[in-house]
C-alpha cells in the first residue's frame, strides 16, 4: 500500500506558536465575555413571554418601546421579524400572570395612539422552571458527549490523541459560545442544538486527520513526529477544505433564506465550521505533538505466541 501523495507542502508546524497565541486570545476573550457580559439567553432558558404582532402599516420600533414602557413593560425587547410590519416582543417573567392576560395588556398598550391596525399572530409562554431544566439538561448533554468522545478516541487511537480531540472540541465550543456573548446574539435551544452539531462536525474532521497521522506514523518510520503530522495535514487538507466549503454554502443559504427563526442556528454552525476546520489542523494535532506522540505509541502490540519461550530454549 502506497502513501497518498499531495502536491501541497505547507509547513503547518512552523506556525504552531502563532496559532497557539491566536487560540489563546480567542479563548480568553470568549471566557471574559461570558463571565462579564453573559449570554443573551432566549425564552427557552429564562422563561417569559414571546409575542408576535402584525401591523397594517410599517411599525416604528422606538414608538413601540415607548408605548410598552408607559404601560410598565420597561425591559421589553422589540425587533422586526422578517418585514417592517411583523414585530416580535420579548418580555421577561411577569409573575403569575397568564400569557393571554399579558397579550391583552400588550395589545392594549400598542393600540393607544396608533392609527395602524394591529393583529396578534402568536403568543408563547415558557416558565422559568422549564428554562432552568433545559439549561441543565443541555449542559449535561454536552458534558456526556465530550466524555464519550474521549473514550472512543482513546480506544481507537491513543490517549494523547484523545486529549487532543477533546481539547479541540472544547476550543470550538468555548469560542462559538463566546462569539454569541460578544455579539449578544440570542442564545436559545436551536443554538444549543447547533453547538452539539458542531461537536460532531469537528470530531469527524479530527478523526480523518488522526487516521492519516496514524497511517503515516506506521509507514514513515524514519521521520520525526512533526514531519509526519505536516505530511498528514497536507494530504487531508483538500478533503477538509472541500467539506467545509460545501457545508458553508448550505449554511449561508440557510442563514439568508431560511427565515428569522433559524438565524441563530445557522450562525452558530457557520462559526463552528470555521473554528472546527482551524482546530482540526492546529489544535488537535498540536496538543498531541505537545504531549509527545511518537510512532511507538501507535505500533500494534505484538502478542507472544504460547510456547514461544520453550521453542527458543530448544
Backbone as CSV, one residue per row, in Angstrom:
resi,resn,N_x,N_y,N_z,CA_x,CA_y,CA_z,C_x,C_y,C_z
1,UNK,0.843,-1.203,0.000,0.000,0.000,0.000,0.879,1.254,0.000
2,UNK,0.658,2.125,-0.946,1.497,3.316,-1.063,0.875,4.493,-0.325
3,UNK,1.741,5.368,0.127,1.281,6.573,0.826,0.671,7.531,-0.189
4,UNK,-0.491,8.060,0.118,-1.116,9.023,-0.779,-0.265,10.283,-0.846
5,UNK,-0.008,10.715,-2.058,0.835,11.890,-2.232,-0.014,13.145,-2.344
6,UNK,0.577,14.252,-1.983,-0.108,15.540,-2.077,0.834,16.553,-2.696
7,UNK,0.279,17.368,-3.571,1.085,18.413,-4.196,1.360,19.553,-3.233
8,UNK,0.620,19.590,-2.132,0.803,20.661,-1.157,1.989,20.355,-0.255
9,UNK,2.686,21.396,0.131,3.814,21.224,1.046,3.851,22.399,2.026
10,UNK,2.753,22.534,2.760,2.633,23.622,3.731,3.235,23.168,5.053
11,UNK,4.112,23.970,5.612,4.749,23.637,6.882,3.862,24.134,8.030
12,UNK,2.846,23.360,8.345,1.881,23.764,9.365,2.543,23.971,10.726
13,UNK,3.443,23.079,11.078,4.048,23.157,12.403,4.967,24.357,12.574
14,UNK,5.323,24.973,11.451,6.120,26.199,11.523,5.335,27.315,12.196
15,UNK,4.003,27.210,12.112,3.138,28.266,12.651,2.413,27.809,13.923
16,UNK,2.953,26.818,14.590,2.309,26.321,15.808,2.231,27.393,16.896
17,UNK,3.309,28.130,17.091,3.318,29.147,18.144,2.329,30.274,17.858
18,UNK,2.335,30.873,16.636,1.319,31.900,16.356,-0.105,31.363,16.480
19,UNK,-0.313,30.107,16.055,-1.649,29.524,16.159,-2.056,29.356,17.616
20,UNK,-1.117,28.950,18.448,-1.402,28.791,19.879,-1.757,30.134,20.513
21,UNK,-1.013,31.177,20.156,-1.294,32.518,20.685,-2.659,33.001,20.220
22,UNK,-2.960,32.766,18.938,-4.260,33.168,18.378,-5.405,32.468,19.106
23,UNK,-5.269,31.151,19.321,-6.303,30.400,20.031,-6.450,30.889,21.465
24,UNK,-5.312,31.176,22.106,-5.355,31.655,23.489,-6.096,32.989,23.589
25,UNK,-5.852,33.878,22.635,-6.532,35.180,22.627,-8.037,35.000,22.477
26,UNK,-8.438,34.119,21.528,-9.865,33.876,21.316,-10.515,33.258,22.544
27,UNK,-9.820,32.315,23.172,-10.377,31.660,24.356,-10.520,32.631,25.523
28,UNK,-9.493,33.452,25.736,-9.550,34.425,26.837,-10.665,35.431,26.600
29,UNK,-10.769,35.925,25.350,-11.827,36.885,25.019,-13.206,36.262,25.213
30,UNK,-13.363,34.997,24.812,-14.657,34.322,24.932,-15.036,34.115,26.390
31,UNK,-14.098,33.608,27.183,-14.380,33.360,28.596,-14.655,34.666,29.336
32,UNK,-13.879,35.710,29.004,-14.084,37.010,29.651,-15.451,37.583,29.305
33,UNK,-15.855,37.451,28.041,-17.149,37.996,27.628,-18.300,37.258,28.304
34,UNK,-18.205,35.915,28.360,-19.269,35.145,29.008,-19.329,35.471,30.502
35,UNK,-18.165,35.684,31.125,-18.123,35.982,32.560,-18.652,37.373,32.873
36,UNK,-18.332,38.340,32.007,-18.692,39.739,32.279,-20.063,40.105,31.691
37,UNK,-20.230,39.842,30.393,-21.464,40.223,29.719,-22.545,39.162,29.814
38,UNK,-22.100,37.910,29.910,-23.058,36.808,29.940,-23.632,36.538,28.563
39,UNK,-24.590,35.622,28.516,-25.258,35.273,27.263,-26.628,35.933,27.211
40,UNK,-27.024,36.298,26.001,-28.365,36.838,25.795,-29.321,35.659,25.659
41,UNK,-29.681,35.084,26.804,-30.462,33.850,26.809,-31.862,34.079,26.270
42,UNK,-32.307,33.126,25.467,-33.649,33.187,24.922,-34.688,32.745,25.937
43,UNK,-35.937,32.794,25.533,-37.026,32.457,26.447,-36.992,30.996,26.860
44,UNK,-36.339,30.134,26.048,-36.232,28.728,26.413,-35.532,28.561,27.751
45,UNK,-34.595,29.476,28.058,-33.794,29.357,29.268,-34.255,30.298,30.375
46,UNK,-34.680,31.491,30.026,-35.021,32.473,31.057,-36.480,32.417,31.475
47,UNK,-37.316,31.875,30.630,-38.742,31.965,30.881,-39.249,33.338,30.469
48,UNK,-40.539,33.471,30.267,-41.108,34.750,29.862,-42.130,34.572,28.762
49,UNK,-42.389,35.647,28.054,-43.439,35.649,27.036,-42.905,36.209,25.725
50,UNK,-43.231,35.526,24.642,-42.891,35.988,23.305,-44.183,36.283,22.563
51,UNK,-44.285,37.504,22.074,-45.499,37.936,21.376,-45.121,38.408,19.986
52,UNK,-45.863,37.941,18.997,-45.661,38.403,17.614,-46.921,39.113,17.148
53,UNK,-46.748,40.344,16.671,-47.892,41.121,16.192,-47.638,41.574,14.759
54,UNK,-48.723,41.786,14.037,-48.653,42.239,12.650,-49.306,43.613,12.536
55,UNK,-48.550,44.577,12.015,-49.065,45.926,11.793,-49.575,46.047,10.364
56,UNK,-50.618,46.831,10.207,-51.142,47.075,8.864,-50.167,47.932,8.054
57,UNK,-49.535,48.888,8.728,-48.510,49.726,8.109,-47.160,49.411,8.733
58,UNK,-46.122,50.071,8.218,-44.788,49.859,8.784,-44.767,50.254,10.258
59,UNK,-44.140,49.416,11.064,-44.087,49.658,12.510,-42.847,50.462,12.876
60,UNK,-42.984,51.313,13.894,-41.881,52.107,14.419,-41.443,51.499,15.751
61,UNK,-40.265,50.904,15.759,-39.821,50.177,16.946,-39.654,51.091,18.156
62,UNK,-39.105,52.285,17.957,-38.925,53.210,19.078,-40.258,53.592,19.696
63,UNK,-41.243,53.828,18.840,-42.574,54.170,19.338,-43.180,53.010,20.121
64,UNK,-42.966,51.783,19.645,-43.493,50.604,20.340,-42.841,50.465,21.710
65,UNK,-41.529,50.662,21.766,-40.823,50.563,23.047,-41.346,51.593,24.043
66,UNK,-41.567,52.810,23.558,-42.082,53.876,24.437,-43.484,53.546,24.949
67,UNK,-44.330,53.003,24.057,-45.694,52.657,24.462,-45.681,51.547,25.517
68,UNK,-44.800,50.578,25.330,-44.720,49.484,26.290,-44.160,49.963,27.626
69,UNK,-43.162,50.853,27.573,-42.569,51.385,28.800,-43.611,52.141,29.618
70,UNK,-44.488,52.886,28.951,-45.537,53.629,29.655,-46.504,52.689,30.370
71,UNK,-46.636,51.472,29.826,-47.577,50.508,30.419,-46.914,49.558,31.402
72,UNK,-45.643,49.824,31.726,-44.969,49.016,32.734,-44.080,47.908,32.210
73,UNK,-43.953,47.792,30.890,-43.071,46.773,30.309,-41.743,47.441,29.941
74,UNK,-40.940,47.723,30.962,-39.739,48.540,30.763,-38.633,47.826,29.992
75,UNK,-38.490,46.533,30.172,-37.361,45.814,29.593,-37.770,44.959,28.396
76,UNK,-38.775,45.409,27.688,-39.248,44.661,26.521,-38.222,44.742,25.397
77,UNK,-37.978,43.605,24.755,-37.084,43.561,23.603,-37.943,43.515,22.351
78,UNK,-37.849,44.558,21.536,-38.706,44.696,20.358,-37.846,44.599,19.105
79,UNK,-38.235,43.725,18.179,-37.469,43.526,16.948,-38.405,43.296,15.775
80,UNK,-37.899,43.651,14.587,-38.615,43.257,13.371,-38.473,41.757,13.190
81,UNK,-39.472,41.170,12.559,-39.462,39.722,12.341,-39.697,39.438,10.860
82,UNK,-38.650,39.628,10.074,-38.760,39.365,8.641,-39.095,40.592,7.827
83,UNK,-40.163,41.317,8.182,-40.549,42.527,7.466,-40.726,43.658,8.466
84,UNK,-40.915,44.867,7.951,-41.092,46.026,8.827,-42.502,46.085,9.412
85,UNK,-43.369,45.143,9.031,-44.722,45.103,9.578,-44.880,44.016,10.633
86,UNK,-43.985,43.050,10.603,-44.008,41.974,11.597,-43.072,42.344,12.738
87,UNK,-43.563,42.267,13.958,-42.778,42.669,15.130,-42.885,41.587,16.205
88,UNK,-41.732,41.257,16.800,-41.750,40.352,17.950,-41.414,41.153,19.205
89,UNK,-42.080,40.822,20.280,-41.881,41.481,21.571,-41.544,40.403,22.590
90,UNK,-40.368,40.530,23.192,-39.942,39.588,24.213,-40.047,40.245,25.576
91,UNK,-40.762,39.587,26.476,-40.931,40.091,27.827,-40.375,39.070,28.814
92,UNK,-39.747,39.554,29.856,-39.262,38.666,30.897,-40.412,38.122,31.712
93,UNK,-40.121,37.296,32.710,-41.176,36.745,33.571,-42.054,37.848,34.156
94,UNK,-43.353,37.629,34.105,-44.317,38.619,34.576,-45.103,38.121,35.781
95,UNK,-44.419,37.464,36.680,-45.089,36.965,37.875,-46.028,35.824,37.557
96,UNK,-47.203,35.866,38.137,-48.188,34.784,37.954,-49.193,35.093,36.856
97,UNK,-48.954,36.136,36.078,-49.897,36.493,35.022,-49.935,35.428,33.940
98,UNK,-51.108,35.164,33.403,-51.256,34.227,32.300,-50.789,34.868,31.003
99,UNK,-50.377,34.026,30.062,-49.900,34.538,28.779,-50.991,35.315,28.060
100,UNK,-52.236,34.840,28.137,-53.338,35.532,27.463,-53.555,36.919,28.049
101,UNK,-53.452,37.045,29.382,-53.624,38.357,30.025,-52.493,39.301,29.637
102,UNK,-51.263,38.757,29.565,-50.121,39.581,29.163,-50.310,40.057,27.733
103,UNK,-50.768,39.152,26.856,-51.003,39.527,25.459,-52.044,40.616,25.322
104,UNK,-53.103,40.512,26.115,-54.158,41.531,26.076,-53.617,42.883,26.534
105,UNK,-52.800,42.876,27.604,-52.222,44.124,28.106,-51.290,44.752,27.078
106,UNK,-50.509,43.928,26.400,-49.577,44.438,25.388,-50.342,45.026,24.213
107,UNK,-51.360,44.328,23.736,-52.153,44.837,22.615,-52.826,46.153,22.979
108,UNK,-53.353,46.248,24.195,-53.990,47.486,24.646,-52.990,48.638,24.641
109,UNK,-51.766,48.356,25.119,-50.731,49.390,25.155,-50.328,49.821,23.755
110,UNK,-50.242,48.865,22.836,-49.803,49.188,21.478,-50.860,49.953,20.697
111,UNK,-52.112,49.691,20.983,-53.188,50.322,20.210,-53.461,51.762,20.627
112,UNK,-52.897,52.161,21.761,-53.059,53.553,22.179,-52.229,54.461,21.267
113,UNK,-52.856,55.479,20.738,-52.178,56.478,19.880,-51.553,55.849,18.636
114,UNK,-52.099,54.709,18.170,-51.587,54.063,16.959,-52.732,53.890,15.966
115,UNK,-52.701,54.619,14.860,-53.792,54.506,13.894,-53.781,53.184,13.131
116,UNK,-52.613,52.554,13.033,-52.497,51.319,12.259,-53.207,50.164,12.957
117,UNK,-53.812,49.286,12.165,-54.462,48.099,12.721,-53.393,47.100,13.166
118,UNK,-53.580,46.523,14.367,-52.611,45.586,14.915,-53.298,44.247,15.167
119,UNK,-52.655,43.183,14.702,-53.214,41.838,14.857,-52.236,40.963,15.633
120,UNK,-52.750,40.249,16.610,-51.929,39.305,17.353,-51.747,38.038,16.523
121,UNK,-50.501,37.678,16.247,-50.237,36.488,15.431,-49.934,35.263,16.272
122,UNK,-49.175,35.424,17.325,-48.911,34.291,18.224,-48.416,34.813,19.565
123,UNK,-48.553,33.966,20.564,-48.035,34.284,21.886,-47.570,32.977,22.523
124,UNK,-46.373,32.982,23.066,-45.799,31.783,23.668,-45.312,32.111,25.068
125,UNK,-45.476,31.144,25.944,-45.034,31.333,27.324,-44.172,30.157,27.745
126,UNK,-43.024,30.451,28.359,-42.147,29.415,28.905,-41.862,29.781,30.351
127,UNK,-42.203,28.897,31.251,-41.968,29.166,32.664,-40.495,29.093,33.018
128,UNK,-40.044,29.833,34.011,-38.631,29.822,34.402,-38.151,28.457,34.881
129,UNK,-39.049,27.658,35.461,-38.650,26.321,35.902,-38.270,25.464,34.711
130,UNK,-39.045,25.579,33.621,-38.735,24.858,32.395,-37.414,25.341,31.825
131,UNK,-37.193,26.639,31.884,-35.942,27.198,31.374,-34.733,26.668,32.121
132,UNK,-34.817,26.571,33.447,-33.718,26.030,34.248,-33.447,24.578,33.897
133,UNK,-34.510,23.823,33.692,-34.356,22.408,33.353,-33.676,22.238,31.998
134,UNK,-34.076,23.078,31.024,-33.471,22.995,29.701,-31.992,23.346,29.752
135,UNK,-31.630,24.352,30.526,-30.223,24.748,30.647,-29.404,23.622,31.266
136,UNK,-29.946,22.994,32.314,-29.221,21.912,32.982,-29.063,20.707,32.068
137,UNK,-30.137,20.308,31.399,-30.084,19.147,30.530,-29.183,19.390,29.316
138,UNK,-29.211,20.630,28.783,-28.352,20.956,27.648,-26.880,20.885,28.006
139,UNK,-26.524,21.440,29.166,-25.131,21.379,29.606,-24.701,19.949,29.897
140,UNK,-25.598,19.151,30.470,-25.285,17.751,30.756,-25.069,16.962,29.472
141,UNK,-25.898,17.233,28.464,-25.752,16.547,27.175,-24.387,16.837,26.559
142,UNK,-23.937,18.081,26.663,-22.643,18.452,26.103,-21.504,17.767,26.859
143,UNK,-21.601,17.704,28.195,-20.567,17.061,29.002,-20.485,15.571,28.703
144,UNK,-21.632,14.909,28.612,-21.651,13.471,28.320,-21.064,13.201,26.944
145,UNK,-21.392,14.061,25.977,-20.848,13.893,24.622,-19.323,13.954,24.638
146,UNK,-18.749,14.900,25.353,-17.290,15.039,25.416,-16.644,13.825,26.093
147,UNK,-17.284,13.295,27.145,-16.733,12.131,27.846,-16.712,10.903,26.929
148,UNK,-17.820,10.665,26.224,-17.876,9.507,25.330,-16.919,9.663,24.147
149,UNK,-16.741,10.902,23.687,-15.797,11.136,22.595,-14.377,10.817,23.035
150,UNK,-14.011,11.237,24.250,-12.669,10.938,24.763,-12.456,9.423,24.872
151,UNK,-13.476,8.713,25.352,-13.370,7.259,25.468,-13.210,6.623,24.081
152,UNK,-14.001,7.061,23.129,-13.961,6.494,21.775,-12.596,6.701,21.125
153,UNK,-12.076,7.926,21.201,-10.789,8.216,20.575,-9.662,7.482,21.280
154,UNK,-9.757,7.323,22.602,-8.742,6.589,23.353,-8.668,5.142,22.894
155,UNK,-9.848,4.543,22.667,-9.886,3.144,22.239,-9.401,3.013,20.802
156,UNK,-9.818,3.932,19.943,-9.476,3.816,18.525,-8.039,4.218,18.236
157,UNK,-7.533,5.224,18.935,-6.189,5.716,18.660,-5.282,5.540,19.883
158,UNK,-5.159,6.596,20.655,-4.251,6.601,21.803,-4.656,7.758,22.686
159,UNK,-4.350,7.676,23.998,-4.878,8.690,24.929,-4.389,10.095,24.606
160,UNK,-3.213,10.238,24.004,-2.724,11.574,23.638,-3.578,12.172,22.527
161,UNK,-3.999,11.333,21.599,-4.924,11.794,20.565,-6.281,12.141,21.167
162,UNK,-6.707,11.361,22.163,-7.992,11.619,22.814,-8.004,12.996,23.474
163,UNK,-6.921,13.319,24.184,-6.833,14.640,24.812,-6.800,15.738,23.753
164,UNK,-6.114,15.471,22.642,-6.073,16.461,21.562,-7.435,16.710,20.958
165,UNK,-8.204,15.645,20.744,-9.535,15.800,20.149,-10.485,16.526,21.091
166,UNK,-10.447,16.178,22.384,-11.333,16.837,23.358,-10.918,18.299,23.542
167,UNK,-9.609,18.564,23.519,-9.149,19.958,23.614,-9.665,20.768,22.425
168,UNK,-9.636,20.168,21.229,-10.134,20.860,20.036,-11.638,21.116,20.134
169,UNK,-12.387,20.131,20.633,-13.837,20.297,20.758,-14.179,21.354,21.803
170,UNK,-13.472,21.322,22.945,-13.711,22.345,23.965,-13.354,23.724,23.419
171,UNK,-12.281,23.810,22.664,-11.849,25.046,21.999,-12.965,25.577,21.099
172,UNK,-13.566,24.690,20.293,-14.624,25.101,19.359,-15.869,25.579,20.097
173,UNK,-16.262,24.826,21.125,-17.483,25.166,21.864,-17.323,26.494,22.597
174,UNK,-16.200,26.670,23.293,-15.986,27.895,24.079,-15.968,29.120,23.170
175,UNK,-15.286,29.030,22.034,-15.190,30.190,21.143,-16.536,30.490,20.486
176,UNK,-17.270,29.455,20.091,-18.590,29.681,19.484,-19.542,30.335,20.474
177,UNK,-19.569,29.806,21.701,-20.418,30.408,22.740,-19.940,31.825,23.050
178,UNK,-18.619,32.014,23.092,-18.064,33.338,23.358,-18.450,34.357,22.314
179,UNK,-18.492,33.938,21.048,-18.889,34.864,19.982,-20.351,35.296,20.145
180,UNK,-21.195,34.381,20.596,-22.592,34.758,20.847,-22.676,35.754,21.999
181,UNK,-21.782,35.600,22.978,-21.758,36.543,24.095,-21.242,37.910,23.639
182,UNK,-20.174,37.904,22.857,-19.591,39.166,22.382,-20.579,39.933,21.508
183,UNK,-21.254,39.206,20.606,-22.211,39.848,19.687,-23.575,40.042,20.324
184,UNK,-23.785,39.412,21.493,-25.073,39.472,22.199,-26.232,38.998,21.334
185,UNK,-25.941,37.959,20.561,-26.998,37.299,19.797,-27.777,36.377,20.733
186,UNK,-29.044,36.212,20.446,-29.883,35.398,21.312,-29.408,33.942,21.326
187,UNK,-29.296,33.398,22.529,-28.845,32.020,22.717,-30.040,31.202,23.183
188,UNK,-30.584,30.382,22.277,-31.750,29.575,22.621,-31.471,28.104,22.332
189,UNK,-32.512,27.287,22.357,-32.324,25.847,22.168,-31.796,25.504,20.781
190,UNK,-32.184,26.265,19.757,-31.677,25.970,18.414,-30.176,26.205,18.338
191,UNK,-29.684,27.214,19.056,-28.243,27.475,19.092,-27.528,26.354,19.840
192,UNK,-28.112,25.904,20.945,-27.522,24.785,21.682,-27.448,23.540,20.806
193,UNK,-28.509,23.277,20.039,-28.502,22.133,19.125,-27.404,22.285,18.076
194,UNK,-27.200,23.518,17.590,-26.152,23.768,16.601,-24.772,23.510,17.191
195,UNK,-24.571,23.874,18.454,-23.268,23.661,19.084,-22.988,22.167,19.243
196,UNK,-24.021,21.384,19.580,-23.845,19.935,19.639,-23.512,19.373,18.259
197,UNK,-24.116,19.957,17.214,-23.792,19.533,15.848,-22.361,19.909,15.483
198,UNK,-21.897,21.058,15.972,-20.510,21.486,15.733,-19.541,20.476,16.337
199,UNK,-19.873,19.933,17.516,-19.021,18.925,18.144,-18.867,17.721,17.220
200,UNK,-19.983,17.262,16.650,-19.928,16.130,15.740,-19.158,16.438,14.478
201,UNK,-19.375,17.623,13.927,-18.678,18.011,12.692,-17.178,18.105,12.926
202,UNK,-16.789,18.778,13.983,-15.372,18.962,14.275,-14.696,17.632,14.573
203,UNK,-15.396,16.737,15.295,-14.817,15.435,15.607,-14.584,14.624,14.340
204,UNK,-15.531,14.664,13.416,-15.376,13.929,12.163,-14.128,14.388,11.411
205,UNK,-13.923,15.688,11.357,-12.745,16.245,10.699,-11.467,15.806,11.408
206,UNK,-11.492,15.847,12.732,-10.315,15.475,13.515,-9.971,13.994,13.346
207,UNK,-11.000,13.130,13.309,-10.768,11.694,13.160,-10.103,11.395,11.815
208,UNK,-10.516,12.086,10.753,-9.896,11.895,9.438,-8.410,12.236,9.498
209,UNK,-8.091,13.353,10.140,-6.687,13.769,10.268,-5.903,12.752,11.103
210,UNK,-6.477,12.320,12.219,-5.791,11.356,13.087,-5.571,10.016,12.382
211,UNK,-6.544,9.607,11.589,-6.391,8.357,10.840,-5.178,8.419,9.913
212,UNK,-5.035,9.544,9.226,-3.904,9.696,8.314,-2.589,9.810,9.078
213,UNK,-2.597,10.479,10.221,-1.375,10.574,11.028,-0.944,9.183,11.487
214,UNK,-1.890,8.384,11.967,-1.560,7.033,12.420,-1.016,6.199,11.259
215,UNK,-1.657,6.295,10.102,-1.210,5.536,8.932,0.208,5.919,8.536
216,UNK,0.496,7.222,8.549,1.824,7.676,8.142,2.886,7.389,9.200
217,UNK,2.505,7.376,10.474,3.456,7.017,11.524,3.976,5.593,11.310
218,UNK,3.085,4.711,10.860,3.468,3.316,10.677,4.244,3.098,9.382
219,UNK,4.181,4.069,8.450,4.871,3.925,7.164,6.160,4.734,7.114
220,UNK,6.127,5.932,7.674,7.312,6.799,7.652,8.075,6.625,8.960
221,UNK,8.646,5.489,9.167,9.249,5.155,10.450,10.477,5.999,10.767
222,UNK,11.150,6.526,9.727,12.383,7.283,9.961,12.131,8.780,10.111
223,UNK,10.889,9.224,9.893,10.567,10.647,10.003,10.175,10.992,11.432
224,UNK,10.483,12.236,11.837,10.091,12.631,13.191,8.600,12.969,13.234
225,UNK,8.086,13.098,14.442,6.639,13.282,14.627,6.122,14.534,13.936
226,UNK,6.872,15.635,14.034,6.433,16.896,13.443,6.293,16.780,11.932
227,UNK,7.242,16.112,11.289,7.193,15.953,9.836,6.033,15.061,9.419
228,UNK,5.798,14.003,10.171,4.686,13.105,9.859,3.354,13.841,9.948
229,UNK,3.193,14.668,10.968,1.956,15.445,11.122,1.794,16.420,9.965
230,UNK,2.878,17.083,9.565,2.822,18.012,8.429,2.379,17.300,7.154
231,UNK,2.968,16.143,6.879,2.616,15.377,5.677,1.146,14.961,5.731
232,UNK,0.695,14.513,6.886,-0.695,14.062,7.046,-1.679,15.207,6.851
233,UNK,-1.356,16.371,7.403,-2.240,17.531,7.257,-2.322,17.980,5.811
234,UNK,-1.210,17.944,5.098,-1.223,18.305,3.679,-2.051,17.323,2.865
235,UNK,-1.979,16.050,3.206,-2.729,15.037,2.463,-4.233,15.155,2.684
236,UNK,-4.638,15.607,3.854,-6.074,15.701,4.163,-6.637,17.106,3.964
237,UNK,-5.778,18.068,3.636,-6.234,19.463,3.567,-7.298,19.672,2.498
238,UNK,-7.105,19.106,1.314,-8.076,19.322,0.232,-9.435,18.754,0.613
239,UNK,-9.443,17.583,1.257,-10.707,16.989,1.706,-11.365,17.865,2.769
240,UNK,-10.565,18.370,3.700,-11.080,19.223,4.771,-11.699,20.499,4.210
241,UNK,-10.987,21.138,3.279,-11.475,22.394,2.706,-12.736,22.186,1.866
242,UNK,-12.766,21.122,1.073,-13.943,20.866,0.243,-15.169,20.605,1.108
243,UNK,-14.989,19.840,2.170,-16.111,19.570,3.080,-16.595,20.858,3.735
244,UNK,-15.653,21.675,4.195,-16.018,22.922,4.874,-16.706,23.900,3.924
245,UNK,-16.190,24.022,2.718,-16.759,24.981,1.758,-18.171,24.583,1.363
246,UNK,-18.377,23.310,1.042,-19.724,22.878,0.649,-20.708,23.021,1.808
247,UNK,-20.251,22.734,3.029,-21.120,22.904,4.200,-21.461,24.373,4.414
248,UNK,-20.468,25.242,4.249,-20.700,26.678,4.433,-21.668,27.240,3.398
249,UNK,-21.597,26.746,2.160,-22.528,27.222,1.122,-23.970,26.946,1.532
250,UNK,-24.211,25.758,2.077,-25.563,25.416,2.529,-25.974,26.282,3.719
251,UNK,-25.055,26.461,4.672,-25.379,27.217,5.885,-25.615,28.692,5.598
252,UNK,-24.832,29.264,4.688,-25.016,30.673,4.340,-26.372,30.870,3.653
253,UNK,-26.737,29.931,2.779,-28.060,29.996,2.139,-29.157,29.882,3.190
254,UNK,-28.949,28.985,4.155,-29.928,28.811,5.222,-30.047,30.068,6.065
255,UNK,-28.919,30.733,6.313,-28.919,31.943,7.138,-29.707,33.072,6.469
256,UNK,-29.488,33.265,5.172,-30.122,34.385,4.480,-31.535,34.072,3.981
257,UNK,-31.828,32.813,3.699,-33.112,32.477,3.095,-34.013,31.642,4.002
258,UNK,-33.485,31.191,5.123,-34.253,30.277,5.958,-35.212,30.924,6.934
259,UNK,-35.163,32.235,7.059,-36.079,32.908,7.977,-35.446,33.218,9.322
260,UNK,-36.105,34.074,10.063,-35.584,34.581,11.329,-35.428,33.499,12.388
261,UNK,-36.306,32.505,12.364,-36.307,31.506,13.422,-35.034,30.675,13.472
262,UNK,-34.373,30.500,12.331,-33.173,29.652,12.323,-31.895,30.462,12.089
263,UNK,-31.970,31.789,12.236,-30.758,32.605,12.103,-29.700,32.199,13.121
264,UNK,-30.115,32.030,14.374,-29.164,31.663,15.413,-28.554,30.299,15.156
265,UNK,-29.376,29.357,14.725,-28.905,28.004,14.420,-27.861,28.042,13.303
266,UNK,-28.188,28.742,12.211,-27.267,28.815,11.076,-25.990,29.570,11.447
267,UNK,-26.123,30.648,12.219,-24.945,31.430,12.604,-23.997,30.599,13.471
268,UNK,-24.555,29.843,14.424,-23.712,29.010,15.280,-22.964,27.965,14.464
269,UNK,-23.630,27.370,13.483,-22.976,26.365,12.650,-21.911,26.983,11.749
270,UNK,-22.172,28.174,11.230,-21.170,28.856,10.395,-19.914,29.131,11.212
271,UNK,-20.101,29.671,12.412,-18.951,29.909,13.291,-18.235,28.596,13.606
272,UNK,-19.029,27.571,13.904,-18.463,26.285,14.288,-17.668,25.634,13.170
273,UNK,-18.123,25.767,11.931,-17.399,25.177,10.797,-16.045,25.866,10.622
274,UNK,-16.038,27.203,10.704,-14.772,27.938,10.591,-13.797,27.520,11.706
275,UNK,-14.282,27.579,12.942,-13.419,27.255,14.077,-13.037,25.776,14.078
276,UNK,-13.983,24.903,13.704,-13.712,23.473,13.687,-12.673,23.082,12.654
277,UNK,-12.724,23.716,11.489,-11.719,23.441,10.454,-10.338,23.861,10.935
278,UNK,-10.275,25.025,11.560,-9.000,25.524,12.091,-8.468,24.618,13.201
279,UNK,-9.352,24.205,14.122,-8.900,23.402,15.266,-8.465,22.001,14.847
280,UNK,-9.071,21.442,13.799,-8.659,20.125,13.320,-7.227,20.155,12.817
281,UNK,-6.814,21.292,12.283,-5.463,21.417,11.748,-4.470,21.788,12.833
282,UNK,-4.814,22.764,13.663,-3.835,23.325,14.588,-4.002,22.934,16.054
283,UNK,-5.217,22.733,16.514,-5.394,22.479,17.940,-5.217,20.992,18.273
284,UNK,-5.967,20.125,17.593,-5.941,18.699,17.921,-4.547,18.098,17.754
285,UNK,-3.958,18.285,16.574,-2.623,17.712,16.325,-1.554,18.422,17.151
286,UNK,-1.747,19.718,17.405,-0.790,20.481,18.207,-0.714,19.938,19.634
287,UNK,-1.879,19.629,20.212,-1.908,19.084,21.575,-1.244,17.703,21.603
288,UNK,-1.551,16.872,20.596,-0.942,15.537,20.547,0.578,15.630,20.437
289,UNK,1.074,16.557,19.615,2.521,16.744,19.491,3.126,17.249,20.797
290,UNK,2.432,18.165,21.448,2.932,18.713,22.718,3.014,17.637,23.795
291,UNK,2.136,16.630,23.704,2.158,15.526,24.664,3.204,14.477,24.306
292,UNK,3.893,14.681,23.166,4.989,13.789,22.791,4.565,12.535,22.069
293,UNK,3.573,12.626,21.192,3.134,11.453,20.439,4.264,10.957,19.530
294,UNK,4.496,9.666,19.508,5.535,9.062,18.672,4.973,7.820,17.984
295,UNK,5.740,7.287,17.039,5.274,6.094,16.328,5.157,4.895,17.254
296,UNK,5.978,4.878,18.325,5.899,3.765,19.266,4.532,3.703,19.953
297,UNK,3.908,4.866,20.130,2.591,4.890,20.770,1.527,4.223,19.915
298,UNK,1.761,4.161,18.609,0.755,3.656,17.690,1.100,2.297,17.099
299,UNK,2.250,1.764,17.488,2.636,0.454,16.975,1.710,-0.614,17.542
300,UNK,1.264,-1.546,16.700,0.405,-2.617,17.220,1.145,-3.474,18.235
301,UNK,0.440,-3.886,19.252,1.052,-4.702,20.302,1.228,-6.130,19.798
302,UNK,2.448,-6.633,19.882,2.726,-7.990,19.434,2.383,-8.968,20.568
303,UNK,1.550,-9.926,20.243,1.143,-10.920,21.236,2.078,-12.106,21.130
304,UNK,2.718,-12.408,22.229,3.671,-13.518,22.237,2.921,-14.830,22.141
305,UNK,3.324,-15.679,21.199,2.652,-16.952,20.994,2.965,-17.912,22.134
306,UNK,1.973,-18.742,22.448,2.139,-19.694,23.532,3.200,-20.730,23.152
307,UNK,4.119,-20.975,24.011,5.161,-21.958,23.756,6.364,-21.396,23.057
308,UNK,6.367,-20.037,22.776,7.489,-19.446,22.068,8.756,-19.549,22.886
309,UNK,8.642,-19.364,24.225,9.821,-19.430,25.087,10.399,-20.841,25.103
310,UNK,9.527,-21.834,25.082,10.014,-23.209,25.103,10.756,-23.565,23.828
311,UNK,10.223,-23.071,22.657,10.869,-23.323,21.375,12.230,-22.657,21.330
312,UNK,12.325,-21.446,21.938,13.600,-20.715,21.906,14.660,-21.442,22.707
313,UNK,14.245,-22.161,23.750,15.210,-22.849,24.578,15.689,-24.150,23.972
314,UNK,14.919,-24.673,23.043,15.280,-25.967,22.434,16.325,-25.811,21.342
